[in-house]
Amino acid sequence: MKHLLLGITAITLMFASCTTEEVMTDLDTSNDSMLESFEIKRNSDGSYALTHEIGEGVAVDYTDTKTQNEIYLYADAGAKKTSATHDYNVENNTLNLVFMDENNAGLPQISIIDDNTIEKGGDLGLLNTYSLVFNQDGTAQLDFKVENGVDVAFGYNDAENTNDIYLTEGTSTQLDYSKTYNKEVDGSLRIDFVQETNKSSETKKPRVIISD
């Protein structure tokens, strides 16, 4: 009888352990799927559009201020998996976007340094348009288009841990470019468009900084 009781106890503990592991796995998967991917794109009028994919059972609220724009994700059993887009203007030459959720999980924060929407509008200098898609695997897909006759070169600034994209007046006929980036060990990613023309000195705009 003693051996039988020990056997039943061991089986019960094993079942409880497996059940706990399954629950933890489900919770982890649920947290990961709250924000599946997101894209930042500069509109032709100088504003920015944020498009993000959110998982099943997740809802979203937006809070916009002059200093910080929050995207709040929270559980909602009735919410369907969807793609949502929200537009933002650049004020004081900076656009800050912060993802948040009810669990205070480490979600992305994005800071973009660019000309104010109302003052400059769609003028991006040698750069025509650009967009960044951020994936769950930590990679970022950059697609951008330059004006005709612009030479493009890619580099890395070790002092600032920044991925530089050099745009200079030249003879190139290629307009569309694409590049995939990996985040740094600390979860950050910095991308600078470095522009230089015959009429002006080197300028860095726009500048994109992402952190977790």
C-alpha positions as CSV (number, residue, x, y, z in Angstrom):
1,M,0.0,0.0,0.0
2,K,2.9,2.4,0.9
3,H,4.4,1.8,-2.6
4,L,1.0,2.4,-4.2
5,L,0.6,5.8,-2.4
6,L,4.1,6.9,-3.4
7,G,3.3,6.1,-7.0
8,I,0.1,8.0,-7.0
9,T,1.8,11.0,-5.4
10,A,4.6,11.0,-8.0
11,I,2.1,10.9,-10.9
12,T,0.1,13.7,-9.3
13,L,3.2,15.9,-9.0
14,M,4.2,15.1,-12.6
15,F,0.8,16.1,-13.9
16,A,0.8,19.3,-11.9
17,S,4.3,20.2,-13.2
18,C,3.2,19.5,-16.8
19,T,0.0,21.6,-16.3
20,T,2.0,24.5,-14.9
21,E,4.4,24.4,-17.9
22,E,1.5,24.4,-20.3
23,V,-0.1,27.4,-18.6
24,M,3.3,29.3,-18.6
25,T,3.8,28.6,-22.3
26,D,0.3,29.8,-23.1
27,L,0.9,33.0,-21.1
28,D,4.2,33.6,-22.8
29,T,2.8,33.1,-26.2
30,S,-0.1,35.5,-25.3
31,N,2.3,38.2,-24.3
32,D,4.5,37.8,-27.3
33,S,1.5,38.0,-29.7
34,M,0.2,41.3,-28.3
35,L,2.4,43.2,-30.7
36,E,3.3,41.0,-33.7
37,S,4.9,43.6,-36.0
38,F,4.7,47.3,-36.8
39,E,5.7,49.7,-39.6
40,I,6.6,53.4,-39.5
41,K,6.2,55.3,-42.8
42,R,6.8,58.9,-43.6
43,N,3.8,60.4,-45.5
44,S,4.2,62.7,-48.5
45,D,3.0,65.7,-46.3
46,G,5.7,65.2,-43.7
47,S,3.5,63.3,-41.2
48,Y,4.2,59.8,-40.1
49,A,1.9,56.7,-40.2
50,L,2.3,53.9,-37.7
51,T,0.7,50.6,-38.8
52,H,0.8,47.7,-36.3
53,E,-0.4,44.1,-36.3
54,I,-2.0,43.1,-33.0
55,G,-3.0,39.6,-32.0
56,E,-6.3,37.9,-31.2
57,G,-7.8,39.1,-28.0
58,V,-5.8,42.4,-27.9
59,A,-7.3,45.9,-28.1
60,V,-5.5,49.2,-28.5
61,D,-5.9,52.8,-27.2
62,Y,-3.9,55.9,-28.3
63,T,-2.9,58.9,-26.2
64,D,-1.2,61.7,-28.1
65,T,0.7,64.6,-26.6
66,K,3.3,67.1,-27.8
67,T,6.1,65.2,-26.0
68,Q,5.1,61.6,-26.2
69,N,2.5,59.4,-28.0
70,E,1.5,56.2,-26.3
71,I,0.1,53.1,-27.9
72,Y,-1.6,51.1,-25.1
73,L,-2.2,47.4,-25.7
74,Y,-4.6,45.5,-23.4
75,A,-6.4,42.2,-23.2
76,D,-10.0,42.1,-24.6
77,A,-11.6,38.7,-25.2
78,G,-13.8,40.1,-27.9
79,A,-11.1,41.8,-30.0
80,K,-10.0,40.2,-33.3
81,K,-6.6,40.0,-34.8
82,T,-6.2,43.2,-36.8
83,S,-4.0,45.8,-38.4
84,A,-4.4,49.4,-37.2
85,T,-3.0,52.6,-38.6
86,H,-2.5,55.9,-36.7
87,D,-1.1,59.2,-38.1
88,Y,1.2,61.6,-36.3
89,N,2.7,65.0,-36.8
90,V,6.3,66.0,-36.0
91,E,6.5,68.8,-33.5
92,N,9.6,70.4,-32.0
93,N,11.6,68.3,-34.6
94,T,10.9,65.1,-32.7
95,L,8.3,62.4,-32.8
96,N,8.2,60.0,-29.8
97,L,6.2,56.7,-30.0
98,V,5.9,54.4,-27.0
99,F,4.2,51.0,-26.9
100,M,2.8,50.1,-23.5
101,D,0.7,47.2,-22.1
102,E,-1.0,46.3,-18.9
103,N,1.8,44.0,-17.8
104,N,4.5,46.7,-18.2
105,A,6.4,44.3,-20.6
106,G,9.4,45.6,-22.5
107,L,7.8,47.0,-25.6
108,P,9.4,49.2,-28.3
109,Q,10.0,52.9,-28.0
110,I,10.7,54.9,-31.1
111,S,12.2,58.4,-31.4
112,I,12.4,60.1,-34.8
113,I,14.2,63.4,-35.3
114,D,12.9,65.2,-38.4
115,D,11.6,68.5,-39.7
116,N,8.3,69.7,-38.3
117,T,5.4,68.6,-40.4
118,I,3.7,72.0,-40.8
119,E,6.9,73.9,-41.5
120,K,8.7,71.6,-44.0
121,G,5.9,69.3,-45.2
122,G,7.1,66.7,-47.6
123,D,10.6,68.1,-48.2
124,L,13.1,65.3,-47.4
125,G,16.0,66.7,-49.4
126,L,17.8,63.9,-51.4
127,L,15.5,61.3,-49.8
128,N,12.1,60.8,-51.3
129,T,10.3,58.4,-49.0
130,Y,11.1,55.7,-46.4
131,S,9.5,53.1,-44.2
132,L,10.6,50.7,-41.5
133,V,9.0,47.3,-40.7
134,F,9.9,45.8,-37.3
135,N,9.4,42.1,-36.9
136,Q,9.2,39.8,-33.8
137,D,12.6,38.2,-34.5
138,G,14.3,41.6,-33.8
139,T,15.0,42.5,-37.4
140,A,14.0,45.7,-39.1
141,Q,13.3,46.0,-42.9
142,L,14.2,49.5,-44.3
143,D,12.8,50.5,-47.7
144,F,13.5,53.9,-49.1
145,K,13.5,55.9,-52.3
146,V,15.8,58.7,-53.3
147,E,15.7,61.4,-55.9
148,N,17.2,60.9,-59.3
149,G,21.0,61.4,-59.4
150,V,21.6,60.5,-55.8
151,D,24.5,58.2,-54.8
152,V,23.8,55.9,-51.8
153,A,26.4,54.3,-49.5
154,F,25.9,52.3,-46.3
155,G,28.2,52.6,-43.3
156,Y,28.4,52.2,-39.5
157,N,29.4,54.9,-37.0
158,D,31.2,53.0,-34.2
159,A,31.4,56.0,-31.9
160,E,27.6,56.4,-31.9
161,N,26.6,52.8,-32.6
162,T,24.6,54.1,-35.6
163,N,23.8,52.7,-39.0
164,D,24.5,55.5,-41.4
165,I,23.1,55.9,-44.9
166,Y,25.0,58.4,-46.9
167,L,23.2,60.3,-49.6
168,T,25.2,62.6,-51.9
169,E,24.5,64.3,-55.2
170,G,25.9,62.2,-58.0
171,T,25.0,60.3,-61.1
172,S,23.2,57.1,-59.9
173,T,20.0,56.2,-61.7
174,Q,18.9,53.7,-59.0
175,L,16.0,55.0,-57.0
176,D,14.8,52.2,-54.7
177,Y,16.8,50.6,-51.9
178,S,16.1,48.0,-49.3
179,K,18.2,46.8,-46.3
180,T,17.6,44.5,-43.3
181,Y,19.1,45.5,-39.9
182,N,19.5,43.5,-36.7
183,K,19.1,45.2,-33.3
184,E,22.1,45.7,-31.0
185,V,22.6,43.4,-28.0
186,D,20.8,45.9,-25.8
187,G,17.8,45.8,-28.1
188,S,18.4,49.2,-29.6
189,L,18.7,50.2,-33.3
190,R,19.8,53.6,-34.6
191,I,19.6,54.7,-38.3
192,D,20.7,58.0,-39.6
193,F,20.2,59.4,-43.1
194,V,23.3,61.5,-43.7
195,Q,22.7,64.0,-46.5
196,E,25.3,66.2,-48.2
197,T,24.7,68.5,-51.2
198,N,26.8,71.0,-53.2
199,K,24.8,73.8,-51.6
200,S,24.8,72.7,-48.0
201,S,27.0,71.0,-45.4
202,E,26.3,67.5,-44.1
203,T,23.0,67.1,-42.3
204,K,21.6,64.1,-40.5
205,K,17.8,63.8,-41.1
206,P,15.8,61.9,-40.5
207,R,17.2,60.0,-37.6
208,V,15.5,57.0,-36.2
209,I,16.2,55.5,-32.7
210,I,14.5,52.4,-31.4
211,S,14.9,50.8,-28.0
212,D,13.1,48.1,-26.0
